[in-house]
Amino acid sequence: MKIRLYQASDLDELKRMTIEGFEGIAIDQNVERAIGVVGPHDWRWRKARHVEEDVLANPDGVFVAEAEGKVLGYISTRIDREAGRGRIPNLAVDKDARERGIGRQLIEYALDYFRREGMAFAVIETMVNNPVGQHLYPSCGFVETGRQIHYAVKL
Ligand SMILES: CC(C)(COP(=O)(O)OP(=O)(O)OC[C@H]1O[C@@H](n2cnc3c(N)ncnc32)[C@H](O)[C@@H]1OP(=O)(O)O)[C@@H](O)C(=O)NCCC(=O)NCCS
């Protein structure tokens, strides 16, 4: 397994992996559960769109785990140079490749990238109904800084 920079031909696979991986834990899906299917697209479309936003916002900070030509996972990042803050908006590992340490290696890779870019600290968030994140992130050195409540209203 190697970790490499994102390339445009990865996009469809990253979107697929994201939709599959975030089933049951995506805030976009919670919105749909709470107030119904709203707007011109469903939660899957909205979640996949996050990946498009990530690769547009910081294409040099999206990293892909690959083995034998197959994409196994990815991590996206943002850099705020003025604040010295790195952020990890999205992380997913393909179902068949989970629990082999790939998620952890992707986080370590992103943290090294932030260090190289001179960032002073990094942030990540997870949903309260996502036990993996709540185990994985503290074990990578992150400390909890707050809990947020999300609301939505149908218009
Ligand atoms: C979160 C995710 C990226 C982790 O990827 P992964 O490659 O399976 O993670 P790792 O193999 O590096 O495992 C990391 C740790 O989490 C633990 N873990 C993995 N799956 C777990 C599960 N279902 N329940 C509890 N702990 C779990 C592992 O045991 C490991 O801990 P350890 O090293 O102390 O034993 C992957 O589960 C995923 O894509 N989930 C769906 C999308 C998602 O939740 N993204 C993050 C949103 S905040």
The ligand as a Gaussian input file, in Angstrom:
#p B3LYP/6-31G(d) Opt

LIG

0 1
 C      -13.057000       5.870000       9.771000
 C      -12.333000       5.004000       8.760000
 C      -11.709000       5.906000       7.709000
 C      -11.225000       4.242000       9.491000
 O      -10.466000       3.563000       8.522000
 P       -9.710000       2.195000       8.841000
 O       -8.680000       2.017000       7.778000
 O      -10.657000       1.094000       9.054000
 O       -9.002000       2.577000      10.225000
 P       -7.801000       1.822000      10.895000
 O       -7.685000       0.422000      10.387000
 O       -6.608000       2.716000      10.782000
 O       -8.308000       1.710000      12.377000
 C       -8.120000       2.751000      13.239000
 C       -8.607000       2.364000      14.614000
 O      -10.032000       2.340000      14.642000
 C      -10.452000       1.097000      15.129000
 N      -11.658000       0.711000      14.412000
 C      -11.776000       0.468000      13.107000
 N      -13.040000       0.121000      12.819000
 C      -13.708000       0.145000      13.977000
 C      -15.057000      -0.113000      14.341000
 N      -15.973000      -0.478000      13.415000
 N      -15.436000       0.028000      15.646000
 C      -14.524000       0.400000      16.575000
 N      -13.206000       0.671000      16.291000
 C      -12.833000       0.532000      15.016000
 C       -9.338000       0.139000      14.842000
 O       -9.373000      -0.948000      15.745000
 C       -8.146000       1.010000      15.053000
 O       -7.850000       1.144000      16.409000
 P       -6.542000       0.507000      17.051000
 O       -5.406000       0.886000      16.149000
 O       -6.496000       1.136000      18.392000
 O       -6.810000      -0.972000      17.055000
 C      -13.281000       3.959000       8.089000
 O      -13.904000       3.212000       9.108000
 C      -14.343000       4.611000       7.230000
 O      -14.125000       4.925000       6.056000
 N      -15.555000       4.806000       7.799000
 C      -16.650000       5.429000       7.070000
 C      -16.409000       6.889000       6.819000
 C      -16.023000       7.612000       8.084000
 O      -16.513000       7.341000       9.169000
 N      -15.133000       8.603000       7.931000
 C      -14.695000       9.434000       9.022000
 C      -15.748000      10.446000       9.302000
 S      -15.392000      11.451000      10.730000

